[in-house]
Amino acid sequence: MFFREESEVQQWCSSKGRKLGAILTLDKVWDIAKLWYSDRMSPDFRRHTPESARDIFNQQNLNDSFWSF
């Protein structure tokens, strides 16, 4: 979902009975996507392991409990 302000996210979560998760800017999502899909078209592409996903999140300073698994 796309929202203009954090208060809109909180209102939407409340109205749907959802727990508030991470809130990212479009720029941050784009930065993650570039790292995540950078080798997607390579013949040697392999899906990300939990460790490689964690590395990408850490590179983007996404290291709070929401990004842990």
N, C-alpha and C positions, 0 to 999 in steps of 0.2 A: 504494500500500500504506500501511497505517496501522500505526505502531509506538508503543510506549510510551516507549522509550528509544533513544538513538543506538546503544548497543551492540547492540540487536536489529537495527537496520538493517545495521550492519557484519556481523553474523553471517549475516543473510539474503543479503547481497551475496556474502559468501564462499562460502556453500553453493551459490549459483546460478552462481558464476563471473562475477558482474557487477561492474562498476566502480562505486564509491561516487559518487553524484552529489550534488545539493543536498538538504539536509534542511530542511524547512519545518514550522513549527507550523501547526495548523489556522487560527489567527487570521491568520497571514501569507497563507495560501492564500485565505482569505475576503477579505482586503484586496486582493489581486491580482485576484480574480474580480470584485469590485465595480468596479474600474477597467476591467478587460478587457471586461465585458459591460454597462457602464452605458448604452450607446446601442444595444444589440442589437435592441430592439423599435422603433427609429426607422425610419420609411420611408426615410430617407437613410443607413441603416447601410451601411458598407463594411468589409470585413475589414481587420484591422490590417496596416499596412505594417511592414517591419522597423524603420523609424525610430520608428513609434508604439509598437511592442512594446518597443523599447529604452527609450523614455521611461517607459513603465509600470514596467519593471524598475528603472530608475534611481530613480523616485519611491519605490520600496520598498527602496532600498539593495541591490538585487540586481545588483551590477556586477562580480562576479568572473568568471573565465574560463568557468564553467559557463553563464552567461547570455549569453555572447557568441556571435555568429553572423555 
